[in-house]
Amino acid sequence: MSDRIKHECGLAMVRLLKPLDHYEQRYGTRWWGLNKLYLLMEKQRNRGQEGAGIASVKLHAEPGEEYVFRERAVGAGAIQELFDAVRRDREAHPELEPFLGEVCMGHLRYSTTGRSGISYTHPFLRRNNWRCRNLALAGNFNLTNVDEVFDHIVARGQHPRHNADTFIMLEQLGYLLDSEADRQYRRCKEMGLSGAALNEAIEARIDFERILGEASELWDGGYVIGGLTGSGDMFVLRDPHGIRPAFYYVSDEVVAVASERPVLQTAFDIETEQVAELGPGEALIVTKAGERRMARIRPAERPTPCSFERIYFSRGSDRDIYRERKALGRLLVPEVLERVESDFAHTVFSFIPNTAEVAYMGMVEGLEEAFNRQKCHALLAARATLTEAEITDIMAMRVRREKLALKDIKLRTFIAEDASRDDLAAHVYDTTYGTIRPGVDTAVAIDDSIVRGTTLRRSIVHILSRQRPRKIVIVSSSPQIRYPDCYGIDMSSMGEFIAFHAAVELLHERGLAGRIDEVYAACRAQEGLPKERIVNHVKRIYEPFTDREIADRIARMITPSGCPSPVEVVYQTIENLHRACPNHAGDWYFSGDYPTPGGNRLVNRAFIDWYEGRGRGDR
């Protein structure tokens, strides 16, 4: 993606099912579980580089010994900093073996609310003198109705210190965990238990289905929530639409959870089929005793897993994602050929590094098939007169593939606001000179998506135009991004999207600017309504125009001043997105069809903020 946006977060969990001595005897270290957690986190570094944290629970700590450990760090080097701190603690206190626990959780964070810093870094921890009431919480999520949940727990008598969704969920789950512990305490006392036996019985009876069911009944959003208790219980819960991803692996030695499938395959050297996906509304629960069960917490709604995971966010090393990204590229071939008039001899195909490379491979495969058909027709049409040399020349013709765009430098923070930033930004990418015949060849470059168009205008189109191609065609393997995300990805402002700006410009150009005021009034009229009654009025901004009209306007917007070559833009269709990714119907970025009521409320709020001068962004 040439215009970077922040990912949702990454979650990793490891529950050892054997005594620590087993791992020392088999693998040569008692730290096998924590080593696996480190590997799971490193392999998900793509999902968060603002901060990271780990939590660990010892199952057999003696009274007076610490049994819950947590460490957090911020910055791009947070993972290494965390495990360096664990190593130092281990060397300083070898007799205590801090962090050497049977239950571990790790988290990588990209903020989605604008709130950063150590206090917002997962896991969050709620302390208590009773082991089972300690709760560490981390996840990949964003609630659209955090204010409603906040009001609910305040009405119950709680006093949260913050209104961020993670704090609220921690307080909500912690309250319910306390209530469940109290309920079990009364039951066990009635059974005549006391002392250590009473405590053991309470810990063994905590009903996490009950806790998670009552808490999540209020939640609107996309989420994967993972938790550990001080007594050694572990759970992970996925939202009922399956918006955010979660995968797990179970053997006789370990239960492991991650946000992406291939990281489990790599960390544990297992096959694709050995990794299972957590179902929508489903929870995986592992008790202190190591008993595992799947629980239906929320009724599964219409599954709408995030399609952007498949296009961009998740690692392309996943077997299915790799195939889907190639399919996205292949499905663009008909329109690309239309734009270049099927002139293979005078067209050079490339990609914008680095995440678009797999879609580029699929596009090239489709182009080669089309070119082979073209060559076949040429051979058949002139088969009576062709010489062997002419046939050889035709067969030798290939799709022209070059690396036209190279990512060359990264702008550092000390020049981020400098007056020369735009000039420097134009040189973030470079081109391979001599690969285009000036005025003769068309340059086609595929990107995985176009969000703001800023990098295209300032850098990529600018640098490609230096070779003076006859025409530049920018291809997006995703459809037009028109609507904000509200489920855990940092795309919350209408001003983020060049497609929105293009539609607004077209409304003004065609004398339809009054529609903007009408949409604003309609959005305003819905404020205060229950989220279930709110509809997405922002769709009306795009209704007067075809996808092609908006794409053509975007092409004008990303053309830098003085560009010697005309620029065109080709987008994936939503229909072809679903053909390529049939099991991931979450297309709200492109269609505005939000899977939860809170999505409609937030898109209208985003439009109001834009209209009133907030969140206008930078095209």
Steps between C-alpha positions, in 0.01 A plus 500: 500500500666820387297704751571337833219449748536334834404140547280355763686332788653154538432246775705197606425251779677186619367250757736218595325171577798314648723573801792728424743212553347329195612783272847502651538128441359508146616838371789584731336800669231578753446825308356325194155660543631854533733443206197400292317813613795711388496333159123549461542869579796553267311331216210741557714812514310621191191542717634757745813703561385768742538278802495147633436317824508156657338339802578168664342291776668236715268218596692365799634807678515474877322754724722804527641454149398701198288307252384766250763684297459777247741707292420767241703721268435761232666568168604299196751300706249408770512121449875481542485738796240281670695178471827672593326609822384142561856375448639758743243403764584135447871566547445726801261261679576145382340354810164666426497438123274799426274463194561124491131411494278242339257760363631787287348778293658753265364800316613737225330833473412761247280763661164553332373778727789747486597399853854376537750437775575231752171539688307402184722203418358151548477275694297691756515355851249500784655395831344327800619292799287209380674323212185439297406870515819617331431567134736584212326608180621567146345492157448617146182704510310823497156553651264737319283549811755549776293788642202268548714240675657775712158629610388146577786422736480844664129441565603179673716698742844460343731797448728441199820706489490532119240475224718316246340173397776279643471661844123469486509134397752422773278659763190331363656153484674554833172587669334190357799286600467631856129426498559148372766441766256622767230268365733202509623599845146484638436165333825349624447628854160331499684180412705536818829588332751735658863613478711387207239244393241777475730710282583206271132418458412859411775516237389172347138616468531844341248510216659695216213432262279691741747788540574542130137460401375773733782741414489458122124543486567875512787511250460637149814479289767270368707321760723216600545513876758291685527468876694328778409472867743472786381147569601390149177507299529623141238609247474658156170625355417610143222741403174349362565634148856367491628844403840461662700177444615237752667161451609229741705183518455219752734207574565286805769753602355841425202717411607801295303793357599763244337760277642334188523137393848484344672625815369194686617278215849649512530513879393138549607352164152373416280467192219734399238241591628480858401861565133573572314829474294622791141532385291820522357540850709208623743478792790267569533445874784317674458443873762502770501119480576515126153391389406650164156578366336700226203709610230678303489840675301706250272382220694512173375788284541531126875434466683809378872441559709799400591487131783749552676226694519307178599793277763656720519457878572130552822334399500384141668174606160357594407238240151631431590869517779444248254340258242772558745783435605336175133469405447871572775581253374258237146639514627846404639381166196572276479868595878544496509361144220734402698797628815401307305382195655153538826646368751270666785618283476855636402441864723438803342344809628550854390530862538742787708330770466309708157367594359511146748245368274195537207674325748597228596135454134409452449787257804392296374141483171628362680728257715212375190290435343789306822559305526130415146511360593807299809324361297189423249705300782668310653164411171353387407805294822491299588134525510455121773761444707509821862394484672308777691814598178702525336230711805495727482878540132489595551218749793683659292810582447544875307725736740782581566494874729748672555637848402857425450618859754443778456612858823686557493702825286563803419850620623548854317693767745793505381602152137397551375859522783673314408730212694273264298193592307484172818518295656226713183288486527498122819297540376231741457285189733478205469348155719274289606729218510372144214252538245722323526633148398867532177584323463140381437270797215503753600437863258289705565471877281309746456597865299302752282799588473876469393678818608865496686511170763722662798276427380433147481871424812613684728211419397203285327669206756778517796264478342278231432805288872571485528227237228680300279201422220542249256440785509394867235257627479449878311183595352426844439138598238620749179692422468872574535564873205727571404451865684501832572193706381484859606149598867543585680653202624858495274629221234694685481834317312580179788732412726195470351386172580632156187329366288715733679818392450400136125455553474837677685672215266339247194614699625859487594475133157371396294740706406240760676655800166533680508125550790548743284725718210254476717210615633708788146588609391136476799387707434770758133400523602148604718607791356374825313213336576145613778363280266229370284766329782688328564462127808591299406823322857556379431255216302780334823691433606233251162411347503741200827360361629180349813337633676599177409867543644507849811312385553749218476791743748329731738465205490877456556553871812283518655654189777733618535844354697499178469123451583428133294179486123452531401292802218247534385299802345153496326362809391153598122451513323391814355205307848378406621555856240250615592261221863507613424489875170310525526432873568858605191707434600797719506771233379805696808702397375485142124450520405679822312188611606479865437167673402659833267792577783693660672522161218708353509734796873554471504558123236770541701653784812495279309691230372755753855553625622551143218741415564704813870525424638214706674200343538652155834326456756543225410377153 
